[in-house]
Amino acid sequence: MAKLYLAFVDTPGLFAGIIRRVIKQKYIHVAISLDSDLEETYSIGRRHPSVPLIAGFEKEDANKILRAFPQADYMVCSLECTEEQKERVKEQLREAMEKRFRYHYAVIGLPFILLGKPFYQRRHYTCSSYIARLLEEAGICRWDRHFSLVTPKEFYEYEGKEVIFEGSLREFISRRQSRSVERKLPAYTFYRPRPAFAGSAYMKTYENPVKEEARQ
């Protein structure tokens, strides 16, 4: 089995406040990632974290989000799928990224969500409706409503997910950086003097002590 990842973020702002009151949930933005460190994370959202009026399909940068919202909280969940399903999602994200300026945030669709009436304008999505359609077409998730009515709350309550991190965005980035440093640190190879009775090269490889500390 393969895995996809969902990232939930709690951010301030006018639209965020409206959505938060409607869905009655802390996390009002959801993004999808191909890896657990969220190096490749995509969503329909702000093109620049500090500018709420310009939104569309973008590859998210957690560091930019942190600079704009230092107090933001974060939750990361994994979602099982097949290798074929993940490849399909990956291809769809790649194509969307190439045409990202053709995608827009579905501002007009927000009142329809309140009314519970499906509404879709070509290439206009909310963060959750885009991912809902993407996962449904890949055969990963099934919804009891039109994708345009799916909110971050449906993802938050989705039973098929597994929470792998919840805390501050600052803490998540700090952990990610530590893991990145650990992966890059090489192991040292030390050679001991070979005893006279040893019939072959006598050596032992030790973990880099800095790498060992990073793991702890």
C-alpha positions as CSV (number, residue, x, y, z in Angstrom):
1,M,0.0,0.0,0.0
2,A,1.0,3.6,-0.6
3,K,0.1,6.7,1.3
4,L,-1.0,10.3,0.7
5,Y,-1.0,13.0,3.3
6,L,-3.4,15.7,4.3
7,A,-2.3,18.8,6.1
8,F,-4.7,20.9,8.1
9,V,-3.8,24.5,9.1
10,D,-5.5,27.0,11.4
11,T,-5.0,30.5,10.0
12,P,-6.6,33.9,10.7
13,G,-8.4,36.1,8.2
14,L,-11.8,37.2,7.0
15,F,-12.7,34.2,4.8
16,A,-11.1,31.9,7.4
17,G,-13.3,33.4,10.1
18,I,-16.4,32.9,8.0
19,I,-15.5,29.3,7.2
20,R,-14.6,28.6,10.8
21,R,-18.0,29.8,12.0
22,V,-19.8,27.7,9.3
23,I,-18.0,24.4,9.8
24,K,-17.4,25.0,13.6
25,Q,-13.9,23.6,13.4
26,K,-10.5,24.9,14.3
27,Y,-8.8,23.8,11.1
28,I,-10.2,25.6,8.1
29,H,-7.7,24.9,5.4
30,V,-6.6,21.5,4.0
31,A,-3.9,20.6,1.6
32,I,-2.7,17.4,0.0
33,S,0.9,16.0,-0.1
34,L,2.8,13.2,-1.7
35,D,5.2,12.8,1.2
36,S,5.1,12.8,5.1
37,D,7.5,15.7,5.3
38,L,5.1,17.8,3.1
39,E,7.9,18.8,0.7
40,E,5.4,18.4,-2.1
41,T,2.1,19.9,-0.8
42,Y,-0.6,21.4,-3.0
43,S,-3.8,23.2,-2.5
44,I,-6.3,25.7,-3.7
45,G,-5.4,28.6,-1.5
46,R,-3.5,31.9,-1.2
47,R,-0.8,32.3,-3.7
48,H,0.9,34.5,-1.1
49,P,0.1,33.6,2.6
50,S,-0.3,37.2,3.6
51,V,-2.5,38.2,0.7
52,P,-6.0,36.7,1.1
53,L,-7.6,38.1,-2.1
54,I,-5.2,36.3,-4.6
55,A,-5.9,32.6,-4.5
56,G,-5.6,29.6,-6.8
57,F,-3.7,26.3,-7.2
58,E,-0.3,26.4,-5.7
59,K,2.5,24.4,-4.2
60,E,2.5,25.3,-0.5
61,D,5.6,26.5,1.3
62,A,5.3,25.8,5.1
63,N,8.1,28.3,5.9
64,K,6.1,31.1,4.1
65,I,3.0,30.2,6.0
66,L,4.9,30.3,9.3
67,R,6.3,33.7,8.5
68,A,2.8,35.0,7.8
69,F,1.2,33.2,10.7
70,P,3.8,32.5,13.4
71,Q,1.1,31.1,15.8
72,A,-0.5,28.8,13.3
73,D,-1.3,25.2,14.4
74,Y,-0.9,22.2,12.1
75,M,-2.2,18.7,11.8
76,V,-0.9,16.1,9.4
77,C,-2.7,12.8,8.6
78,S,-1.9,9.9,6.4
79,L,-4.4,8.2,4.0
80,E,-3.8,4.8,2.5
81,C,-4.2,4.1,-1.2
82,T,-2.8,1.9,-3.8
83,E,0.4,2.7,-5.8
84,E,-1.8,3.1,-8.9
85,Q,-4.1,5.6,-7.1
86,K,-1.2,7.6,-5.8
87,E,0.4,7.8,-9.3
88,R,-3.0,9.0,-10.7
89,V,-3.1,11.7,-8.0
90,K,0.5,12.7,-8.6
91,E,-0.2,13.1,-12.3
92,Q,-3.3,15.2,-11.7
93,L,-1.3,17.4,-9.4
94,R,1.5,17.8,-11.9
95,E,-0.9,18.8,-14.6
96,A,-2.7,21.3,-12.3
97,M,0.6,22.8,-11.3
98,E,1.5,23.4,-15.0
99,K,-1.8,25.2,-15.5
100,R,-2.1,26.7,-12.0
101,F,-3.0,30.2,-13.1
102,R,-6.1,28.8,-14.7
103,Y,-7.4,27.7,-11.3
104,H,-9.2,30.0,-8.9
105,Y,-10.8,30.0,-5.5
106,A,-14.6,29.5,-5.6
107,V,-15.7,32.6,-3.8
108,I,-19.1,32.5,-5.5
109,G,-19.6,29.0,-4.4
110,L,-19.4,29.8,-0.6
111,P,-23.1,30.8,-0.2
112,F,-24.1,27.6,-2.0
113,I,-22.2,25.6,0.7
114,L,-24.3,27.4,3.3
115,L,-27.4,26.5,1.5
116,G,-26.3,22.9,0.9
117,K,-26.8,23.3,-2.9
118,P,-24.1,22.0,-5.3
119,F,-22.4,24.6,-7.4
120,Y,-19.5,24.2,-9.7
121,Q,-17.8,26.8,-11.9
122,R,-15.1,25.4,-14.2
123,R,-11.7,25.3,-12.5
124,H,-13.1,27.2,-9.4
125,Y,-12.7,25.3,-6.1
126,T,-12.4,25.7,-2.4
127,C,-9.4,23.9,-0.8
128,S,-11.5,21.0,0.3
129,S,-13.7,20.7,-2.9
130,Y,-10.6,20.3,-5.1
131,I,-9.1,17.5,-2.9
132,A,-12.5,15.9,-2.6
133,R,-12.9,15.6,-6.4
134,L,-9.3,14.6,-6.8
135,L,-9.6,11.7,-4.3
136,E,-13.0,10.6,-5.5
137,E,-11.9,10.4,-9.1
138,A,-8.9,8.4,-8.1
139,G,-11.2,6.0,-6.2
140,I,-9.7,6.7,-2.8
141,C,-12.6,8.4,-1.1
142,R,-16.4,8.4,-1.5
143,W,-18.6,11.2,-0.4
144,D,-22.3,11.4,0.3
145,R,-22.6,14.7,-1.3
146,H,-21.4,16.7,-4.4
147,F,-17.6,17.5,-4.2
148,S,-18.4,21.2,-4.2
149,L,-20.1,20.8,-0.8
150,V,-17.2,19.0,0.9
151,T,-15.6,21.1,3.6
152,P,-12.4,20.6,5.6
153,K,-14.7,19.2,8.3
154,E,-15.4,16.1,6.2
155,F,-11.7,15.4,5.9
156,Y,-11.1,16.1,9.6
157,E,-13.8,13.5,10.5
158,Y,-12.9,11.0,7.8
159,E,-12.4,7.7,9.5
160,G,-9.9,6.4,7.0
161,K,-7.2,8.9,8.0
162,E,-4.5,8.5,10.6
163,V,-3.1,11.5,12.6
164,I,0.7,11.4,12.5
165,F,1.3,15.0,13.8
166,E,-0.6,17.7,15.6
167,G,0.9,20.8,17.2
168,S,2.3,24.1,16.1
169,L,3.5,24.7,12.5
170,R,6.8,25.9,14.0
171,E,7.3,22.6,15.8
172,F,6.5,20.6,12.6
173,I,9.0,22.5,10.6
174,S,11.6,22.1,13.3
175,R,11.1,18.3,13.4
176,R,11.3,18.2,9.6
177,Q,14.6,20.1,9.6
178,S,16.0,17.7,12.2
179,R,15.0,14.7,10.1
180,S,16.6,16.3,7.0
181,V,19.9,16.9,8.8
182,E,19.9,13.3,10.1
183,R,19.4,11.9,6.7
184,K,22.3,13.9,5.2
185,L,24.8,13.1,7.9
186,P,27.2,10.3,6.7
187,A,28.5,7.4,8.8
188,Y,32.2,7.4,9.7
189,T,34.3,4.4,9.1
190,F,37.1,3.7,11.5
191,Y,39.9,1.2,11.1
192,R,41.3,-0.6,14.1
193,P,44.8,-2.0,14.1
194,R,44.6,-5.5,12.8
195,P,45.7,-8.2,15.3
196,A,48.4,-10.5,14.2
197,F,45.9,-13.4,14.2
198,A,43.3,-11.7,12.1
199,G,43.2,-13.2,8.6
200,S,41.3,-10.4,6.9
201,A,40.7,-6.7,7.0
202,Y,39.6,-5.7,10.4
203,M,37.3,-2.7,10.5
204,K,34.1,-1.5,12.0
205,T,31.6,1.2,10.9
206,Y,30.2,3.5,13.5
207,E,27.2,5.8,13.3
208,N,28.1,9.5,13.2
209,P,27.6,10.6,16.9
210,V,26.0,13.8,15.7
211,K,23.5,11.8,13.7
212,E,22.8,9.6,16.7
213,E,22.1,12.7,18.9
214,A,19.8,14.0,16.2
215,R,17.8,10.8,16.3
216,Q,17.4,11.0,20.1
